[in-house]
Amino acid sequence: MNEPTPAAPERSARVVHAKEYETIYILRSDVDVEAAERVQARVADAVEREQGKLVKVEAWGRRRLAYPIGKQRRGVYVYLKYVGGGGLVAEVERNLKLQDPVVKFLTVQTADEVDLDLVQIDPDETKLGKFELAPEDEKEESREKQLGLIDLGPDAPRSMRHIEEVDEFEPPEDLDLEGKGKPEGPAGPAGGEEI
């Protein structure tokens, strides 16, 4: 009683699924255009080696950091969006770690199931484009000002002013702070019947 086993269904076209990721990396603020383009070229090569697709690249320019990173107070932000398999993120991050101008990076997964064949890529969005870095116009604050030791003047927030500069509290005229008597109420000097 040998019954023939049913044949496995044929797959005419193999659908490749991947995940979508976004990476933001920060370059030193004194980076030149050539160094920034070398970092971007290395990341693009890593995506291509891992059979991923680079979807979007944006240069966000020089911005102030939330906190100093390696004595840097400002950095050049670059945004990447790409799709690919499991080892892609590890390879991109490994290449970012090897680049001296990169001070920090962060990668997040934005989509779990992406069909690589359906991903639309605009070639203009995958190039770093014109990487313009305006000169740093913001001067560094002195250590005394950062610690609050310098008088910031009347335009500073109240919490930043010295105690002597804070406006004096003026109590209302009918409020008796010395306890010499109760203020008069609507029912006479005692404010009504005593209990």
N, C-alpha and C positions, 0 to 999 in steps of 0.2 A: 503494500500500500504506500507506495511512494507517490506523493502528489507533487507536482511541480510547484516550486515557490514562485509567487508573483514577481514579476520584474520590477525593479526599482524605477520610480518615475524619472524620466530624463529631464535634465535642466538645460534648456536651450541657451539661456543667458544668465550668467552669474551676476547677482546683484551684490555690490560691495558696500557694506555699511561702515561708517566711521563716526567719530565724535568730533564736535566742534569746540575749539578752544580760543580763548583770548589771552594774550600776554601783553603786559605793559612793562617795559624796562626803562630804567633811568640811567642816562649817561652823565658823566661829570660835566659841570657847567662850562669848563674851559675846553671842551672837546671841539676839534675842528671838523669841517665838513667831510674831509676824506676819511677820518677815523670813524665817523658815524656811518658813512656809506659802507666801510669795510665790515662793521658789525652787522649791518643789515644784509650784506651779501652772504656772510657766513651763516646767518639764520636762514636765509632763503635756500642755501645749499643743503642745510640740514633737513629742512622740510621736504625738499625734493628727493634726497637720499632715502628718506623713510616712506616714500610713496604717498606723501601728503600733498595737499594743495594749499597754497597761500592765497587767501581770499582778499585781504585788505591790509594796507600799511598806511599809517598816518603819523606824521611828525607833529606833535602837539607843542613843540617849542620849549623855551626855557621858562621854568616856573620855580617858585619858592617851595622848598620842602617843608613838610609838617614838623620835622625835627632834623637836626644835623645827622648826616650819614658820612662817617669817615672824614670829618672836618669840612664837608660840603654842605652849604646852606641852600644852594640852588642846584637844579638839575635839568637836563634835557629829556623830555618824555617822548617815548615812541610807542605806538599802539599797533599790535599785530592781531589779525584774525585768521585762523587756519583750520583745516579739517584733516583728519588722518587717524591712523590706528594707535594702538596702545603705547608703542615705544617712541612715538613722535615727541611727546612733551619732554620726556627724559633727555632726548637728543638735543632739542632746542635749548633746554635749560643748561645742559652740559656745555654747549657752545657759548652761551651767554656768560657762564662762569669763567671761561677761558679768556674772555676779552677784558683787557685792562680798563677801558673807558666805562664799562658797566659797573654801576655801584649797587643797584638793586633791581629785582624783577619779581613779577607775580603772574601766575598763570591760573585761570579759572576755566572750568568746563561749562560751556553755555548750552550745548545740546547733546543728547545721548545717542540718538539715532539719526544719522545724516547719510543720504545716499550720495556717494561720490560722483556718480554719473549725472546726477541732477543739479549739482552745484554750479551756479553761474558765476564766472569770474571775469571781471573787467580788467584787462591788462594795465590800464592806467592807474587803477587802485592798488596794484601790487608792487608798484615802484615807490621808492621813498620820495621821489620827486625832488623838487628844489628844496634843499635843506637850508633855510635861511635862519641864521642865529643873530638876533640883534645884540648889540653890545649891552653888557650889564649896566643898567641905569640906576639900580638901587644900591646905595652905599651901605656898607656894613655898619651895624649898630655897635657902639662901644660897649665894653663889658659893664661899665657903670650903668648905662642906660638899660641893658638887658636885666640887670639885677634890681633896677628900680631905685638906684642911689642918686639919680639926677632928677632935679625938679622938672616935671613935664609941663607945668603951666596950667592955666585954667581950662584949656581945651581937652585935657586928659580926662578919662573916665574917673568917676568919684573914687573907685577902688584904688586907683593909681596915685591919687593926690596925697600929700602929706597931711597928717592929722590937723595941723594948725590951719590949713586952708579950707577944711570942711566947714560949711555954714553952721553957725550956732543954732541950736534948737530953741525956738521961741514958743513957750506954752501959750495956749489961749488965755485971754484975760480973765475969764470966769472960772478958771481952774485954780483951786487952792492947793498948792504943793506943800505949804508949811503946816497944814492941819489946824488952822485957827478957827475954822468954822465951815459949815456946809454952805455951798452956794444956794441962793434962794431959788426955789422952784415955783411952780404955778400955785401951790396951796399955801404959800407963806414962807416965813423964814426957815422953818424946819423941813420944808419939802413935803409936808403931809403929816399924818398922825404917826406918832412914835409907837413902836411895838414893844 
